[in-house]
Amino acid sequence: MITIWGLTNRGIRLARNPHNPNTPAFKLISFLDKVPRASKETIGDYCGLSPVQTAVILRELKGKGIVAEETGVNV
């Protein structure tokens, strides 16, 4: 199953704030602002994160209402 992630409205507003710190979480948010939807693997590759780091950051951001799982697709 492939999960596609995207920003919520709150995440879009946060991504466009010019005063964001240079952290892995904000790199991930910025990437999703440029590419509206992506898989966890694509996000990790672009942001230079391990699969575990990507999963942890996505879980934290989902809990804060910044990202959401958009679709689940069986392959």
N, C-alpha and C positions, 0 to 999 in steps of 0.2 A: 504494500500500500504506500503510495506517495502522497505526502501532505504538502499542500501549497500554502505558503504564508504570505500575508500582506499586512499593510498598516491599517489601523483603524483611523477614524477622523482625528482622534487625539494624537495618534502617532504621526500623522501628516503634519499637524500643527507643530509638534515637537521637532520633526525633521527639518522644518524650514526656519527654525530659530537660529539666528546667526551666531549665538553665543554658546553653542554646544561644545562640551569638552571632547578631547580626542581620546575616546575610550572605545573598546571593542563593541560595547552596546550601541554607541552612537554611530559607529561605522556601519553596523548592521542596519540601524534605522535609516541612515543616509542611503545605503544601497537599496533598501526596499522603496525609498522615495523615488529613486531613479528608475528602478525596474519594479513596477507595481506588484508583481507576484513572482515568487521563486521557491524552489524546494530547499530543504534544509542543507542538502549537499552543495547546491549552488551558492547559497549564502555563505557557508563555511569556506568554500574555495575562494570566493571573492574577498572575504574579510580576513583570510589567513588564520582561521580558527580550526581547532580540532573538532571532530564530530561531537565530542562530549561538551566542549566549551560552547559550541553553537546551540546544543540542546538546552544547556543550563541558561544561557542568555535568553533564548526564545521563551522558555518557561517563565522566567522572571518578568519579561516584557509582556507576556500574555496575562500574567497575574495583575499587572498594572494597567491593563487595557490599552496597551500601545500597539500590539500586534494580535492578529487572529488567524486561526486556521481557516483558509477560504474553501478548500475542497479536499476531499479524500478520494483518490483514484486507485482502484485495484489494477495491478499490472500482472 
